[in-house]
Amino acid sequence: MAEVFVAERAGDAMPVVIKRVAERDPRPALLAMLRTEAELLLRCNHPNVVRGIEAGDIDGRPYLTMEYVDGVDLASLMTAGLPPGATVQVMMDVAAALAHVHQASIIHRDVCPSNVIVGRDGVARLTDFGVALDIQTAGAQPQPPRGTYAYMAPEQARGEAIDHRIDIFAMGVIGWELLSGKRLFGDRAAHLTITAVVNEPAPPVAARAFSGVIASALAKQREHRPATAAALSAALSQAAAQLQLPIERDSLIALVHAATAP
C-alpha cells in the first residue's frame, strides 16, 4: 500500500525511513490507514519499538518518518537458526514492546517475524503498525481478519471481536517456530492455514521448560492465554532460569553482523 524510502534528515544527516502512500493508488481507505498508523506509532516511545519521528501530508498524501534500524528482520535470522539463549532474548524484547504497545491502548494485529527488526546492536524492535487498532475504537465490534494468516489468533482469523491477546497468540507462534526450527501453521494455502490456526493444536516444543509457556500463549481460547505480555515475558524468564540458560544478546549481535556483512 506504500512506498518506503531511506533518507537523510536535513540538518543532522541522520538516516531515517519515510513511508508514504503510493501515488499510483491513493485510495481514501489507504490514506486513512497510513494516517492511523502514524497516529498510533507516535504514541509509542520504547527501545523495542521502531521510533516514529514525525508525520504529515504533502499534497494530500500522508507520510510517516521513522528511525532507520541497521539490521535484518527476524524472518531472515530464523532461516539460519538462533541459539536458545538468543531465542529467549528476542522473545523477551518483543514481549516488552507489546507490553508498552498494549499500555498505549494499541493492538498491533500483525506480529510476525518479518515485522520484527533485529539491529546490529542485538536489540529486537517491533515495526509496521499498518493494520494496528486503537483498543478503545475496536471495542466489541467484529474485525476483518487483517494481518498475516499464519500468525493470527483463531478469533482474529474468524473475523470476530479481538483484544490485545491476539498479539500474545502471535508471540506464541513465533516462539514455537524459534524453538522448533520450522513453521507451525504456514507453508500451505491460505484457507488451509486459517483452518489450521482455528482447529489444529500445536505440538509441544522439545524444550520441556518452555512447553507450558508456549502452549498457554497458543491457547485457542483467549481466556486461557497469559493476561499480559509482561506475564508472558516473566514466564519465559522463569523457564530460562529452570534450564540455567543464559539469555544472550551477544550471539544476536554476531548473527546480525554476519547477515549484514558486505
Secondary structure, DSSP 8 states (H G I E B T S, - for coil): -EEEEEEE-TTT--EEEEEEE-TT---HHHHHHHHHHHHHHTT---TTB--EEEEEEETTEEEEEEE---EEEHHHHHHH---HHHHHHHHHHHHHHHHHHHHTTEE-S---GGGEEEETTS-EEE---TT-EEHHHHTT------S-GGG--HHHHTT----THHHHHHHHHHHHHHHHTS-SS-SS-HHHHHHHHHH------SSHHHHHHHHHHT-SSGGGS-SSHHHHHHHHHHHHHHTT----SHHHHHHHHHHH--
